């Protein structure tokens, strides 16, 4: 067994080990190629496993670089493969770390509930469990046919105002800045501008927002949407600015977006949420999202 840098010729073999990871790697290979490592036989004909670092995300002031790795379970020394690939991941992370302008940066691995062997492996490698996440999915065929595109609300000063749903062109610098400002208020930290641009360019992400009708640059609540496979899409990065909460803005925004997604032919909308965010989970379940999987977040160092 030996380790070599990523080679596009191995993509089909990666797909046999982990189809989801292969799709993500193919979709964004121009970004991952510098950190991807393959474990192969000495003649480089057989692929035993792979690892790479995917796009980082900023959550609650912590920047996570996502670790992706997999090994062919039929290979008798799969544990040895994972061990070598994890060391390669750590080395790649150490090289990338100085380029990220955040104080708290971690290499993050995800472990689905029930994968005890993988969980034990991550802990053996020095990763420790940080948070628990649930994956939820909504059947868009159950979406309401009538939606509210505008809403009468109250300003923080108690005056009546109108809010409406709009798609935000985050490629426009001014509109992007307005969105990022609202995002920072909604999450208590600003979204990564580089990450936002990357998602719109590479993941074909779109941002929908509830805005003040007479000040369309004023974002009150927002959701980011991007396509996945098999008729599925993601509805993530959902927030509402604190001064405008408790007026059903997020609820009406999501209803409208669900309707748009259904009209576009999507079958399911999926999202992830931290289990500690109980109020948000209540809202998502009210809107028809059903819990599918539980995922544990492990971080290093």
Backbone as CSV, one residue per row, in Angstrom:
resi,resn,N_x,N_y,N_z,CA_x,CA_y,CA_z,C_x,C_y,C_z
1,UNK,0.844,-1.203,0.000,0.000,0.000,0.000,0.874,1.246,0.000
2,UNK,0.454,2.268,-0.751,1.156,3.543,-0.721,0.162,4.679,-0.920
3,UNK,0.584,5.882,-0.550,-0.263,7.063,-0.683,0.216,7.896,-1.860
4,UNK,-0.744,8.390,-2.656,-0.413,9.259,-3.780,-1.400,10.429,-3.799
5,UNK,-1.064,11.550,-4.471,-2.004,12.664,-4.589,-3.209,12.259,-5.431
6,UNK,-4.262,13.053,-5.330,-5.491,12.800,-6.074,-5.238,12.716,-7.578
7,UNK,-5.881,11.744,-8.225,-5.798,11.564,-9.669,-7.224,11.390,-10.191
8,UNK,-7.680,12.264,-11.108,-9.052,12.154,-11.622,-9.388,10.777,-12.180
9,UNK,-8.386,10.033,-12.620,-8.628,8.698,-13.166,-9.209,7.744,-12.126
10,UNK,-9.007,8.079,-10.836,-9.481,7.193,-9.780,-10.911,7.516,-9.346
11,UNK,-11.525,8.520,-9.978,-12.839,8.972,-9.525,-13.883,7.851,-9.559
12,UNK,-13.868,7.039,-10.609,-14.839,5.948,-10.707,-14.644,4.941,-9.578
13,UNK,-13.396,4.709,-9.201,-13.136,3.768,-8.115,-13.561,4.354,-6.772
14,UNK,-13.373,5.686,-6.612,-13.840,6.340,-5.392,-15.356,6.215,-5.302
15,UNK,-16.029,6.351,-6.438,-17.487,6.272,-6.464,-17.982,4.911,-5.951
16,UNK,-17.225,3.854,-6.196,-17.621,2.526,-5.734,-17.514,2.405,-4.219
17,UNK,-16.595,3.162,-3.630,-16.434,3.130,-2.175,-17.449,4.030,-1.490
18,UNK,-17.618,5.258,-2.003,-18.523,6.235,-1.398,-19.047,7.153,-2.501
19,UNK,-20.241,6.846,-3.021,-20.792,7.590,-4.159,-21.002,9.058,-3.838
20,UNK,-21.448,9.353,-2.613,-21.722,10.732,-2.221,-20.429,11.551,-2.186
21,UNK,-19.389,10.987,-1.576,-18.110,11.685,-1.496,-17.509,11.874,-2.887
22,UNK,-17.678,10.886,-3.758,-17.156,10.993,-5.117,-17.840,12.112,-5.879
23,UNK,-19.160,12.238,-5.683,-19.886,13.299,-6.378,-19.413,14.669,-5.918
24,UNK,-19.223,14.810,-4.600,-18.763,16.086,-4.071,-17.351,16.394,-4.562
25,UNK,-16.504,15.378,-4.596,-15.133,15.571,-5.055,-15.103,15.960,-6.531
26,UNK,-15.931,15.302,-7.348,-15.983,15.612,-8.774,-16.530,17.017,-9.005
27,UNK,-17.547,17.381,-8.230,-18.215,18.668,-8.388,-17.277,19.827,-8.066
28,UNK,-16.354,19.588,-7.098,-15.485,20.671,-6.639,-14.008,20.287,-6.678
29,UNK,-13.628,19.438,-7.629,-12.262,18.901,-7.626,-11.190,19.972,-7.779
30,UNK,-11.566,21.114,-8.377,-10.576,22.181,-8.512,-10.190,22.763,-7.158
31,UNK,-11.061,22.600,-6.162,-10.784,23.110,-4.820,-10.076,22.063,-3.966
32,UNK,-10.497,20.796,-4.099,-10.002,19.757,-3.205,-8.691,19.108,-3.644
33,UNK,-8.295,19.316,-4.891,-7.183,18.555,-5.431,-5.896,18.734,-4.628
34,UNK,-5.697,19.881,-3.989,-4.457,20.116,-3.251,-4.410,19.360,-1.930
35,UNK,-5.555,18.903,-1.431,-5.553,18.203,-0.144,-5.966,16.741,-0.269
36,UNK,-6.387,16.298,-1.454,-6.860,14.920,-1.612,-5.692,13.939,-1.658
37,UNK,-5.878,12.803,-0.970,-4.867,11.750,-0.939,-5.551,10.414,-1.202
38,UNK,-4.892,9.542,-1.958,-5.427,8.218,-2.259,-4.512,7.144,-1.680
39,UNK,-5.126,6.074,-1.206,-4.371,4.905,-0.767,-4.539,3.845,-1.849
40,UNK,-3.445,3.425,-2.437,-3.510,2.493,-3.567,-2.521,1.343,-3.372
41,UNK,-2.698,0.316,-4.210,-1.756,-0.797,-4.213,-0.440,-0.312,-4.800
42,UNK,0.601,-1.102,-4.618,1.924,-0.688,-5.080,1.976,-0.449,-6.582
43,UNK,1.142,-1.187,-7.353,1.124,-0.981,-8.799,0.135,0.117,-9.204
44,UNK,-0.531,0.744,-8.216,-1.473,1.852,-8.401,-2.706,1.458,-9.216
45,UNK,-2.987,0.158,-9.269,-4.150,-0.310,-10.012,-5.388,-0.423,-9.128
46,UNK,-5.184,-0.635,-7.849,-6.308,-0.848,-6.933,-6.390,0.285,-5.928
47,UNK,-7.574,0.837,-5.793,-7.795,1.913,-4.827,-8.300,1.318,-3.519
48,UNK,-7.619,1.628,-2.414,-8.032,1.136,-1.107,-8.844,2.166,-0.327
49,UNK,-8.569,3.446,-0.562,-9.287,4.475,0.192,-8.887,5.863,-0.269
50,UNK,-9.534,6.875,0.291,-9.284,8.258,-0.109,-9.544,9.184,1.072
51,UNK,-8.987,10.379,1.005,-9.285,11.404,2.001,-9.074,12.767,1.363
52,UNK,-9.839,13.747,1.809,-9.645,15.123,1.355,-10.341,16.066,2.322
53,UNK,-9.983,17.329,2.251,-10.601,18.355,3.095,-11.539,19.176,2.229
54,UNK,-12.795,19.258,2.629,-13.767,20.013,1.849,-13.893,21.434,2.377
55,UNK,-14.714,22.227,1.697,-14.884,23.639,2.026,-15.193,23.850,3.501
56,UNK,-14.509,24.801,4.102,-14.760,25.104,5.500,-16.019,25.929,5.704
57,UNK,-16.606,25.807,6.887,-17.777,26.601,7.244,-17.537,27.261,8.596
58,UNK,-18.101,28.442,8.760,-17.948,29.197,10.003,-19.225,29.044,10.821
59,UNK,-19.131,28.396,11.983,-20.288,28.186,12.848,-19.975,28.666,14.253
60,UNK,-20.781,29.643,14.716,-20.632,30.154,16.076,-19.187,30.543,16.387
61,UNK,-18.559,31.214,15.419,-17.218,31.718,15.635,-16.108,30.700,15.471
62,UNK,-16.460,29.464,15.110,-15.464,28.410,14.912,-15.446,28.036,13.431
63,UNK,-14.254,27.999,12.828,-14.129,27.647,11.423,-13.814,26.157,11.329
64,UNK,-14.686,25.420,10.636,-14.528,23.977,10.494,-14.087,23.625,9.078
65,UNK,-12.993,22.896,8.951,-12.578,22.326,7.677,-13.016,20.868,7.688
66,UNK,-13.935,20.506,6.814,-14.562,19.190,6.880,-13.662,18.085,6.340
67,UNK,-13.447,17.057,7.143,-12.626,15.913,6.756,-13.507,14.866,6.085
68,UNK,-13.106,14.453,4.889,-13.822,13.403,4.164,-12.843,12.254,3.943
69,UNK,-13.222,11.062,4.371,-12.360,9.916,4.120,-13.182,8.641,4.064
70,UNK,-12.669,7.662,3.346,-13.352,6.386,3.229,-12.379,5.316,2.797
71,UNK,-12.706,4.074,3.135,-11.861,2.942,2.761,-12.739,1.822,2.232
72,UNK,-12.192,1.047,1.320,-12.913,-0.094,0.770,-13.076,-1.138,1.890
73,UNK,-14.312,-1.400,2.344,-14.504,-2.317,3.473,-14.089,-3.754,3.168
74,UNK,-13.959,-4.082,1.890,-13.571,-5.454,1.539,-12.064,-5.673,1.685
75,UNK,-11.326,-4.587,1.827,-9.877,-4.701,1.962,-9.540,-5.090,3.397
76,UNK,-8.753,-6.141,3.562,-8.511,-6.705,4.888,-7.777,-5.749,5.826
77,UNK,-7.003,-4.815,5.273,-6.285,-3.859,6.102,-6.915,-2.467,6.031
78,UNK,-8.258,-2.420,6.005,-8.981,-1.148,5.876,-8.647,-0.201,7.022
79,UNK,-8.453,-0.744,8.232,-8.121,0.098,9.381,-6.773,0.785,9.157
80,UNK,-5.811,0.033,8.644,-4.488,0.602,8.366,-4.589,1.706,7.320
81,UNK,-5.461,1.506,6.328,-5.676,2.511,5.285,-6.228,3.795,5.893
82,UNK,-7.274,3.657,6.710,-7.890,4.830,7.345,-6.886,5.566,8.223
83,UNK,-6.056,4.814,8.917,-5.065,5.417,9.804,-4.079,6.275,9.000
84,UNK,-3.598,5.738,7.879,-2.641,6.474,7.047,-3.296,7.703,6.418
85,UNK,-4.547,7.545,5.974,-5.254,8.654,5.339,-5.590,9.756,6.338
86,UNK,-5.867,9.374,7.574,-6.154,10.373,8.600,-4.909,11.194,8.912
87,UNK,-3.762,10.537,8.953,-2.513,11.263,9.163,-2.261,12.248,8.016
88,UNK,-2.618,11.828,6.783,-2.474,12.722,5.628,-3.406,13.924,5.758
89,UNK,-4.617,13.676,6.273,-5.565,14.765,6.504,-5.017,15.764,7.509
90,UNK,-4.457,15.256,8.582,-3.910,16.134,9.624,-2.763,16.981,9.072
91,UNK,-1.911,16.364,8.264,-0.798,17.106,7.670,-1.317,18.199,6.736
92,UNK,-2.347,17.873,5.936,-2.926,18.862,5.025,-3.565,20.000,5.811
93,UNK,-4.224,19.660,6.922,-4.866,20.669,7.765,-3.816,21.620,8.349
94,UNK,-2.708,21.077,8.825,-1.650,21.904,9.414,-1.088,22.883,8.380
95,UNK,-1.007,22.444,7.115,-0.524,23.330,6.053,-1.550,24.418,5.711
96,UNK,-2.844,24.054,5.764,-3.901,25.008,5.428,-4.164,26.005,6.546
97,UNK,-3.942,25.593,7.772,-4.320,26.395,8.942,-3.840,27.843,8.877
98,UNK,-2.575,28.136,8.522,-2.111,29.542,8.512,-2.844,30.421,7.498
99,UNK,-3.504,29.807,6.494,-4.177,30.577,5.460,-5.579,31.025,5.886
100,UNK,-6.059,30.532,7.029,-7.436,30.819,7.453,-7.416,31.884,8.547
101,UNK,-7.992,33.052,8.290,-7.918,34.176,9.229,-8.928,34.092,10.368
102,UNK,-8.930,32.976,11.088,-9.816,32.830,12.244,-9.018,32.236,13.396
103,UNK,-9.358,32.645,14.595,-8.616,32.180,15.769,-8.869,30.703,16.045
104,UNK,-10.138,30.287,15.928,-10.499,28.900,16.207,-10.767,28.165,14.897
105,UNK,-9.878,27.237,14.551,-10.019,26.460,13.324,-9.819,24.986,13.668
106,UNK,-10.753,24.147,13.232,-10.663,22.722,13.544,-10.873,21.879,12.293
107,UNK,-10.304,20.692,12.312,-10.597,19.683,11.307,-11.811,18.915,11.825
108,UNK,-12.851,18.854,11.040,-14.123,18.306,11.510,-14.482,17.039,10.751
109,UNK,-14.827,15.991,11.485,-15.290,14.739,10.880,-16.696,14.457,11.396
110,UNK,-17.512,13.848,10.547,-18.903,13.571,10.903,-19.110,12.073,11.008
111,UNK,-19.810,11.650,12.039,-20.058,10.222,12.269,-21.544,10.009,12.500
112,UNK,-22.171,9.219,11.624,-23.599,8.951,11.754,-23.861,8.031,12.938
113,UNK,-25.032,8.180,13.532,-25.429,7.335,14.662,-25.410,5.870,14.239
114,UNK,-24.841,5.015,15.081,-24.786,3.590,14.785,-23.461,3.125,14.213
115,UNK,-22.627,4.065,13.750,-21.313,3.689,13.189,-20.287,3.646,14.323
116,UNK,-20.439,2.668,15.189,-19.622,2.585,16.396,-18.141,2.389,16.095
117,UNK,-17.840,1.560,15.093,-16.436,1.305,14.758,-15.746,2.583,14.298
118,UNK,-16.452,3.370,13.462,-15.877,4.618,12.979,-15.742,5.624,14.119
119,UNK,-16.720,5.648,15.002,-16.663,6.549,16.160,-15.436,6.227,17.014
120,UNK,-15.224,4.942,17.271,-14.074,4.530,18.067,-12.765,4.890,17.364
121,UNK,-12.756,4.783,16.036,-11.560,5.117,15.273,-11.239,6.603,15.404
122,UNK,-12.270,7.462,15.280,-12.042,8.908,15.394,-11.500,9.266,16.775
123,UNK,-12.057,8.650,17.812,-11.586,8.923,19.173,-10.157,8.415,19.358
124,UNK,-9.847,7.294,18.747,-8.487,6.756,18.789,-7.510,7.712,18.117
125,UNK,-7.977,8.417,17.082,-7.147,9.364,16.343,-7.065,10.734,17.016
126,UNK,-7.690,10.889,18.160,-7.586,12.147,18.895,-8.702,13.136,18.625
127,UNK,-9.719,12.758,17.825,-10.884,13.611,17.624,-11.789,13.494,18.854
128,UNK,-12.478,14.569,19.195,-13.434,14.465,20.304,-14.790,15.022,19.878
129,UNK,-15.840,14.422,20.452,-17.205,14.779,20.068,-17.540,16.172,20.557
130,UNK,-18.040,17.006,19.648,-18.341,18.385,19.971,-19.839,18.635,20.067
131,UNK,-20.569,18.376,18.978,-22.005,18.646,18.967,-22.756,17.534,18.250
132,UNK,-24.068,17.508,18.461,-24.924,16.533,17.802,-25.850,17.255,16.835
133,UNK,-25.961,16.724,15.654,-26.751,17.334,14.586,-27.792,16.341,14.089
134,UNK,-28.964,16.825,13.734,-29.973,15.967,13.126,-30.177,16.401,11.673
135,UNK,-30.396,15.428,10.818,-30.735,15.705,9.422,-32.238,15.556,9.274
136,UNK,-32.877,16.574,8.716,-34.320,16.568,8.527,-34.647,16.698,7.046
137,UNK,-35.768,16.137,6.651,-36.168,16.208,5.247,-37.666,16.440,5.137
138,UNK,-38.046,17.253,4.141,-39.456,17.564,3.899,-39.868,17.043,2.525
139,UNK,-41.002,16.367,2.480,-41.594,15.921,1.229,-42.303,17.122,0.612
140,UNK,-41.770,17.635,-0.490,-42.320,18.854,-1.073,-43.679,18.652,-1.733
141,UNK,-44.078,17.399,-1.914,-45.421,17.171,-2.452,-46.487,17.562,-1.431
142,UNK,-46.074,17.670,-0.168,-46.998,18.071,0.902,-47.011,19.584,1.122
143,UNK,-46.384,20.320,0.204,-46.307,21.772,0.339,-47.662,22.418,0.088
144,UNK,-47.969,23.446,0.858,-49.219,24.173,0.681,-49.251,24.836,-0.687
145,UNK,-50.422,24.834,-1.326,-50.554,25.427,-2.656,-50.576,26.946,-2.601
146,UNK,-51.048,27.513,-1.496,-51.107,28.959,-1.354,-50.029,29.422,-0.382
147,UNK,-49.297,30.432,-0.769,-48.246,30.964,0.088,-48.376,32.473,0.204
148,UNK,-47.752,33.009,1.233,-47.778,34.452,1.464,-46.464,35.040,0.976
149,UNK,-46.518,35.915,-0.029,-45.300,36.537,-0.535,-45.058,37.900,0.113
150,UNK,-46.073,38.437,0.796,-45.893,39.689,1.533,-46.600,39.556,2.877
151,UNK,-46.129,40.332,3.825,-46.598,40.183,5.204,-46.590,41.534,5.899
152,UNK,-47.660,41.814,6.659,-47.690,43.032,7.464,-47.009,42.754,8.788
153,UNK,-46.014,43.558,9.141,-45.223,43.328,10.349,-45.121,44.625,11.159
154,UNK,-44.448,44.527,12.275,-44.194,45.688,13.126,-42.700,45.943,13.204
155,UNK,-42.302,47.192,13.058,-40.900,47.563,13.189,-40.529,47.514,14.670
156,UNK,-39.242,47.543,14.999,-38.835,47.574,16.410,-39.431,48.766,17.163
157,UNK,-39.788,49.819,16.416,-40.394,51.014,17.030,-41.901,50.880,17.164
158,UNK,-42.472,49.754,16.695,-43.903,49.517,16.836,-44.758,50.010,15.681
159,UNK,-44.128,50.472,14.589,-44.880,50.964,13.443,-45.170,49.832,12.455
160,UNK,-46.315,49.936,11.764,-46.683,48.935,10.776,-45.785,49.049,9.547
161,UNK,-45.438,47.907,8.964,-44.600,47.877,7.764,-44.935,46.632,6.969
162,UNK,-44.482,46.604,5.717,-44.700,45.451,4.848,-43.376,44.738,4.590
163,UNK,-43.441,43.428,4.604,-42.272,42.617,4.273,-42.644,41.704,3.116
164,UNK,-41.669,41.396,2.281,-41.933,40.530,1.127,-40.737,39.628,0.860
165,UNK,-41.000,38.527,0.133,-39.951,37.561,-0.179,-39.288,37.930,-1.507
166,UNK,-37.961,37.955,-1.502,-37.201,38.237,-2.718,-35.975,37.340,-2.779
167,UNK,-35.539,37.059,-4.003,-34.256,36.382,-4.171,-33.167,37.443,-4.154
168,UNK,-32.115,37.214,-3.370,-31.037,38.177,-3.219,-29.894,37.814,-4.162
169,UNK,-29.492,38.746,-4.984,-28.353,38.529,-5.878,-27.066,38.798,-5.093
170,UNK,-26.538,37.760,-4.455,-25.364,37.952,-3.603,-24.081,38.124,-4.413
171,UNK,-24.175,38.018,-5.735,-23.007,38.330,-6.563,-22.802,39.835,-6.650
172,UNK,-23.863,40.597,-6.393,-23.778,42.052,-6.359,-23.127,42.462,-5.039
173,UNK,-22.013,43.170,-5.056,-21.281,43.506,-3.824,-22.127,44.204,-2.758
174,UNK,-22.977,45.160,-3.164,-23.795,45.890,-2.192,-24.846,44.983,-1.565
175,UNK,-25.494,44.175,-2.390,-26.520,43.264,-1.865,-25.885,42.174,-1.015
176,UNK,-24.695,41.741,-1.418,-23.985,40.734,-0.628,-23.609,41.295,0.731
177,UNK,-23.160,42.539,0.761,-22.779,43.177,2.029,-23.988,43.308,2.954
178,UNK,-25.150,43.654,2.393,-26.369,43.791,3.201,-26.775,42.439,3.777
179,UNK,-26.649,41.391,2.952,-26.980,40.045,3.430,-26.026,39.609,4.541
180,UNK,-24.733,39.821,4.334,-23.743,39.408,5.332,-23.934,40.156,6.651
181,UNK,-24.329,41.412,6.565,-24.590,42.186,7.783,-25.745,41.568,8.559
182,UNK,-26.820,41.233,7.855,-27.975,40.611,8.510,-27.620,39.233,9.046
183,UNK,-26.821,38.481,8.280,-26.392,37.147,8.710,-25.616,37.237,10.020
184,UNK,-24.738,38.229,10.107,-23.961,38.418,11.335,-24.837,38.729,12.526
185,UNK,-25.942,39.454,12.309,-26.879,39.753,13.396,-27.687,38.519,13.764
186,UNK,-28.067,37.742,12.757,-28.879,36.557,13.006,-28.139,35.443,13.699
187,UNK,-26.839,35.308,13.390,-26.048,34.219,13.959,-25.003,34.689,14.960
188,UNK,-24.950,35.982,15.221,-23.971,36.562,16.153,-22.549,36.525,15.600
189,UNK,-22.378,36.239,14.318,-21.074,36.301,13.674,-21.328,36.422,12.174
190,UNK,-20.417,37.039,11.429,-20.630,37.198,9.990,-20.350,35.931,9.215
191,UNK,-21.131,35.673,8.195,-20.881,34.572,7.275,-19.569,34.831,6.540
192,UNK,-18.862,33.774,6.163,-17.646,33.917,5.372,-18.020,34.367,3.963
193,UNK,-17.511,35.531,3.550,-17.820,36.017,2.202,-17.292,35.057,1.146
194,UNK,-16.107,34.501,1.373,-15.533,33.561,0.423,-16.402,32.308,0.316
195,UNK,-16.903,31.846,1.467,-17.762,30.662,1.461,-19.063,30.904,0.722
196,UNK,-19.639,32.092,0.916,-20.888,32.447,0.245,-20.690,32.494,-1.269
197,UNK,-19.619,33.122,-1.712,-19.333,33.210,-3.145,-19.088,31.813,-3.722
198,UNK,-18.364,30.989,-2.962,-18.070,29.633,-3.423,-19.362,28.848,-3.630
199,UNK,-20.277,28.934,-2.670,-21.525,28.177,-2.785,-22.352,28.627,-3.983
200,UNK,-22.391,29.925,-4.238,-23.178,30.409,-5.372,-22.552,30.017,-6.705
201,UNK,-21.223,29.984,-6.768,-20.552,29.674,-8.019,-20.441,28.178,-8.276
202,UNK,-20.136,27.401,-7.228,-19.869,25.975,-7.407,-21.064,25.089,-7.053
203,UNK,-21.851,25.493,-6.080,-23.005,24.684,-5.684,-24.299,25.201,-6.277
204,UNK,-24.233,26.289,-7.054,-25.419,26.912,-7.640,-26.420,27.327,-6.563
205,UNK,-25.900,27.806,-5.454,-26.757,28.205,-4.335,-27.480,29.516,-4.631
206,UNK,-28.686,29.646,-4.078,-29.472,30.877,-4.177,-29.890,31.298,-2.779
207,UNK,-29.992,32.603,-2.570,-30.419,33.124,-1.279,-31.786,33.782,-1.436
208,UNK,-32.740,33.337,-0.628,-34.057,33.965,-0.581,-34.189,34.660,0.772
209,UNK,-34.803,35.835,0.753,-34.905,36.601,1.998,-36.269,37.259,2.132
210,UNK,-36.668,37.456,3.376,-37.804,38.309,3.694,-37.195,39.686,3.925
211,UNK,-37.584,40.653,3.107,-37.013,41.994,3.192,-38.113,43.003,3.479
212,UNK,-37.710,44.174,3.939,-38.649,45.273,4.163,-39.037,45.822,2.785
213,UNK,-40.321,45.866,2.490,-40.798,46.209,1.150,-40.296,47.570,0.675
214,UNK,-40.286,48.550,1.564,-39.842,49.882,1.153,-38.332,50.074,1.304
215,UNK,-37.634,49.051,1.826,-36.169,49.056,1.920,-35.673,47.660,1.544
216,UNK,-35.766,47.288,0.261,-35.450,45.914,-0.152,-34.026,45.465,0.161
217,UNK,-33.148,46.417,0.449,-31.785,46.027,0.828,-31.713,45.598,2.292
218,UNK,-32.793,45.791,3.045,-32.818,45.443,4.470,-33.329,44.007,4.638
219,UNK,-32.412,43.080,4.883,-32.748,41.666,5.034,-33.204,41.397,6.468
220,UNK,-34.404,40.810,6.610,-34.954,40.511,7.932,-34.784,39.037,8.295
221,UNK,-34.890,38.169,7.294,-34.729,36.726,7.487,-34.288,36.143,6.154
222,UNK,-33.592,35.011,6.186,-33.089,34.456,4.924,-32.878,32.951,5.018
223,UNK,-32.801,32.323,3.841,-32.496,30.898,3.716,-31.682,30.723,2.435
224,UNK,-30.694,29.827,2.468,-29.891,29.517,1.291,-30.297,28.151,0.763
225,UNK,-30.458,28.060,-0.552,-30.941,26.836,-1.199,-29.933,26.404,-2.257
226,UNK,-29.637,25.095,-2.335,-28.824,24.604,-3.445,-29.249,23.180,-3.801
227,UNK,-29.061,22.783,-5.074,-29.503,21.460,-5.524,-28.606,20.343,-5.030
228,UNK,-29.236,19.177,-4.806,-28.500,17.952,-4.519,-28.893,16.919,-5.577
229,UNK,-28.721,15.659,-5.287,-29.038,14.629,-6.270,-30.463,14.116,-6.112
230,UNK,-30.933,13.436,-7.162,-32.182,12.679,-7.123,-33.382,13.521,-6.686
231,UNK,-33.487,14.721,-7.239,-34.651,15.544,-6.934,-34.634,16.190,-5.572
232,UNK,-33.477,16.169,-4.934,-33.372,16.753,-3.607,-32.625,18.088,-3.633
233,UNK,-32.889,18.911,-2.637,-32.188,20.187,-2.507,-31.967,20.467,-1.030
234,UNK,-31.060,21.381,-0.752,-30.756,21.773,0.626,-31.428,23.101,0.942
235,UNK,-31.973,23.224,2.130,-32.470,24.502,2.655,-31.702,24.747,3.952
236,UNK,-30.648,25.532,3.852,-29.733,25.694,4.978,-29.502,27.180,5.291
237,UNK,-28.687,27.411,6.326,-28.296,28.777,6.703,-29.525,29.653,6.924
238,UNK,-30.457,29.150,7.707,-31.720,29.853,7.973,-31.551,30.749,9.197
239,UNK,-31.942,32.000,9.074,-31.841,32.899,10.225,-32.878,34.006,10.129
240,UNK,-33.107,34.648,11.276,-33.947,35.839,11.352,-33.224,36.838,12.248
241,UNK,-33.149,38.092,11.821,-32.494,39.132,12.610,-33.268,39.326,13.917
242,UNK,-32.592,39.363,15.075,-33.269,39.414,16.390,-34.381,40.464,16.519
243,UNK,-34.170,41.670,16.010,-35.177,42.725,16.157,-36.483,42.416,15.438
244,UNK,-36.453,41.423,14.531,-37.638,41.136,13.722,-38.214,39.758,14.007
245,UNK,-37.781,39.138,15.078,-38.276,37.798,15.412,-39.678,37.830,16.011
246,UNK,-40.258,36.629,16.096,-41.597,36.410,16.660,-42.692,37.104,15.846
247,UNK,-42.475,37.197,14.535,-43.499,37.730,13.634,-43.746,36.759,12.465
248,UNK,-43.310,35.507,12.644,-43.522,34.431,11.652,-42.796,34.679,10.328
249,UNK,-41.755,35.500,10.347,-41.037,35.800,9.108,-40.366,34.554,8.529
250,UNK,-39.662,33.815,9.363,-38.971,32.609,8.886,-39.968,31.581,8.390
251,UNK,-41.046,31.414,9.119,-42.068,30.449,8.733,-42.650,30.773,7.355
252,UNK,-43.038,32.026,7.144,-43.634,32.402,5.862,-42.604,32.384,4.742
253,UNK,-41.364,32.736,5.050,-40.297,32.675,4.056,-40.112,31.246,3.575
254,UNK,-40.013,30.295,4.505,-39.798,28.899,4.140,-40.988,28.339,3.369
255,UNK,-42.204,28.708,3.746,-43.379,28.244,2.999,-43.301,28.678,1.540
256,UNK,-42.916,29.936,1.330,-42.811,30.465,-0.034,-41.712,29.748,-0.808
257,UNK,-40.568,29.546,-0.166,-39.447,28.871,-0.818,-39.805,27.419,-1.139
258,UNK,-40.489,26.736,-0.231,-40.924,25.360,-0.495,-41.794,25.311,-1.747
259,UNK,-42.695,26.272,-1.868,-43.585,26.325,-3.028,-42.772,26.523,-4.315
260,UNK,-41.782,27.418,-4.282,-40.934,27.658,-5.452,-40.172,26.392,-5.827
261,UNK,-39.624,25.711,-4.830,-38.849,24.505,-5.082,-39.721,23.410,-5.682
262,UNK,-40.939,23.279,-5.195,-41.868,22.289,-5.747,-42.169,22.598,-7.206
263,UNK,-42.398,23.872,-7.516,-42.672,24.270,-8.901,-41.488,23.999,-9.819
264,UNK,-40.273,24.046,-9.272,-39.066,23.791,-10.054,-38.803,22.303,-10.251
265,UNK,-39.602,21.457,-9.606,-39.467,20.024,-9.796,-38.721,19.280,-8.715
266,UNK,-38.320,19.963,-7.664,-37.659,19.270,-6.553,-38.670,18.437,-5.777
267,UNK,-38.213,17.296,-5.287,-39.090,16.373,-4.568,-38.962,16.494,-3.053
268,UNK,-37.744,16.732,-2.598,-37.489,16.808,-1.163,-36.546,17.970,-0.848
269,UNK,-36.746,18.573,0.317,-35.844,19.607,0.832,-35.243,19.079,2.126
270,UNK,-33.923,19.184,2.247,-33.259,18.664,3.437,-32.459,19.727,4.149
271,UNK,-32.258,19.553,5.439,-31.480,20.493,6.242,-30.857,19.789,7.428
272,UNK,-29.877,20.448,8.023,-29.295,19.965,9.268,-29.518,21.014,10.346
273,UNK,-29.645,20.561,11.576,-29.853,21.485,12.697,-29.235,20.886,13.950
274,UNK,-28.685,21.744,14.800,-28.124,21.276,16.061,-29.258,20.907,17.019
275,UNK,-29.078,19.815,17.734,-30.128,19.343,18.637,-30.413,20.338,19.757
276,UNK,-29.439,21.202,20.066,-29.645,22.186,21.126,-30.565,23.328,20.680
277,UNK,-30.791,23.450,19.374,-31.615,24.539,18.844,-33.085,24.098,18.824
278,UNK,-33.661,23.965,20.006,-34.999,23.353,20.143,-36.095,24.168,19.475
279,UNK,-36.050,25.491,19.603,-37.104,26.320,19.013,-37.114,26.192,17.494
280,UNK,-35.933,26.181,16.887,-35.855,26.038,15.437,-36.373,24.672,15.002
281,UNK,-36.022,23.624,15.754,-36.481,22.282,15.415,-38.010,22.184,15.465
282,UNK,-38.619,22.854,16.443,-40.085,22.862,16.531,-40.697,23.477,15.283
283,UNK,-40.097,24.590,14.813,-40.600,25.259,13.622,-40.453,24.359,12.400
284,UNK,-39.283,23.745,12.226,-39.053,22.915,11.048,-40.013,21.726,11.018
285,UNK,-40.249,21.116,12.181,-41.176,19.988,12.238,-42.611,20.454,11.958
286,UNK,-42.944,21.648,12.407,-44.266,22.221,12.119,-44.453,22.410,10.619
287,UNK,-43.356,22.728,9.917,-43.412,22.956,8.474,-43.310,21.656,7.670
288,UNK,-43.255,20.536,8.354,-43.280,19.252,7.661,-41.952,18.537,7.539
289,UNK,-40.903,19.063,8.143,-39.624,18.375,8.121,-39.656,17.207,9.113
290,UNK,-39.092,16.090,8.685,-39.077,14.875,9.513,-37.629,14.495,9.797
291,UNK,-37.328,14.150,11.039,-35.975,13.742,11.399,-35.634,12.409,10.743
292,UNK,-34.472,12.377,10.083,-34.052,11.176,9.375,-32.834,10.515,10.020
293,UNK,-31.821,11.308,10.303,-30.579,10.770,10.846,-30.030,11.683,11.926
294,UNK,-29.238,11.086,12.796,-28.513,11.853,13.804,-27.026,11.717,13.494
295,UNK,-26.330,12.848,13.518,-24.908,12.872,13.165,-24.117,13.539,14.281
296,UNK,-22.973,12.959,14.612,-22.126,13.516,15.654,-20.943,14.247,15.016
297,UNK,-20.678,15.434,15.498,-19.561,16.236,15.020,-18.330,15.969,15.881
298,UNK,-17.249,15.529,15.242,-15.970,15.316,15.932,-14.953,16.313,15.396
299,UNK,-14.173,16.903,16.288,-13.200,17.901,15.855,-11.791,17.573,16.359
300,UNK,-10.806,18.089,15.613,-9.380,17.920,15.941,-8.665,19.194,15.524
301,UNK,-7.682,19.696,16.227,-7.124,19.139,17.472,-7.923,19.629,18.681
